[in-house]
Every structure is written in structure tokens, then in C-alpha cells.
Amino acid sequence: MLYKSGLVIGKFMPFHKGHELMINFGLNVVEELHLIVSGTWETPSPAIRSDWIAQTFPEVEVIDLHEEVAEPTYDAEGVAIEDWYWDYWLS
């Protein structure tokens, strides 16, 4: 039995064999697989990482998060301290 659709989210920095294994698993259990590439402020850009995946898996819908999101300030425990950051990701 195949599920209708599935979603994989990741940075894919770099795109490696473990990611390929995860995507192949998804392709075996869903009719449509969607993949979101995140990490907008990191290099290589999401567009480049999306291309890596799209070339390997042309049957997967690859979506890159291309909008720029500012990097927040973190406290000593590594938690973002600015309200705008939490509002952005929780909305």
C-alpha cells in the first residue's frame, strides 16, 4: 500500500548517500514525494542544493526556501533570544 504523499525536510549540506537512502525510502512508500531544502543563510545556497537533489531524483518535487531569513542572536544555551525569530518560525 502506498500513501498518497510524503514530505522530507532538510538542509542537505552536503547532499550525501544517507539523504539518498531516505529519499529512496520515501519514494517506495508514497505516490508523491515533496522535499524542502532549508538553511537559507548558509552556503551553498538552497538553490544549488535543490539542483543537486533534482538532478538525482527528477521525480521528486524539490522546493528551496530562497527567502532570506536573518540570523538571530543566541543566548549561552544556544536558544534564539529575539521574539521575531520565534514568531517567524511558529507562524
C-alpha positions in Angstrom: 0.0 0.0 0.0 1.3 3.4 -0.9 0.4 6.6 1.0 -0.7 9.5 -1.2 2.1 11.9 -0.4 5.1 12.4 1.8 7.4 15.3 2.8 11.1 15.4 3.6 12.7 18.5 5.1 16.4 19.1 5.4 19.4 21.2 4.8 21.2 18.6 2.7 24.6 20.1 3.4 26.1 18.4 1.6 23.7 16.1 -0.2 25.0 12.6 0.6 24.3 8.8 0.4 22.3 8.9 3.7 19.9 11.5 2.2 19.6 9.4 -1.0 18.6 6.4 1.2 16.0 8.5 3.0 14.6 9.8 -0.3 14.5 6.3 -1.9 12.6 5.0 1.1 10.1 7.8 0.7 9.7 7.0 -3.0 8.9 3.4 -2.1 6.1 4.3 0.3 4.3 7.3 -1.2 2.8 8.2 -4.6 4.1 11.8 -4.5 7.2 12.9 -2.6 7.9 16.5 -1.8 11.2 17.8 -0.5 12.0 21.1 1.2 15.6 22.4 1.2 16.2 24.8 4.1 19.1 26.7 5.6 18.6 29.9 3.7 21.6 31.8 5.1 24.1 29.0 4.6 26.2 28.2 1.6 25.9 26.6 -0.8 22.5 28.2 -1.3 19.3 26.3 -1.2 19.0 26.7 -5.0 22.3 24.9 -5.5 21.4 22.1 -3.0 18.0 21.8 -4.6 19.7 21.3 -8.0 21.8 18.5 -6.6 18.7 16.7 -5.5 16.6 17.4 -8.6 19.4 16.0 -10.8 19.5 12.8 -8.8 15.7 12.5 -8.3 13.9 14.2 -11.1 10.6 12.6 -10.0 10.7 14.4 -6.6 9.2 17.9 -6.2 12.1 19.9 -4.7 11.3 23.2 -3.1 14.0 25.5 -1.9 13.4 28.1 0.7 15.1 31.0 -1.1 13.9 33.9 1.0 16.5 35.5 3.2 15.9 35.0 7.0 18.2 37.0 9.3 20.3 35.0 11.7 19.1 35.6 15.3 21.2 36.3 18.4 21.6 33.3 20.7 21.9 33.1 24.5 24.5 31.0 26.3 22.4 27.8 25.8 22.1 28.4 22.1 18.5 29.5 22.2 17.4 32.4 19.9 16.5 35.3 22.2 14.6 37.5 19.8 10.8 37.3 19.6 10.8 38.0 15.8 12.7 34.7 15.2 10.2 32.6 17.1 7.3 34.4 15.5 8.7 33.8 12.1 9.1 30.0 12.5 5.9 29.5 14.5 3.5 31.4 12.3 
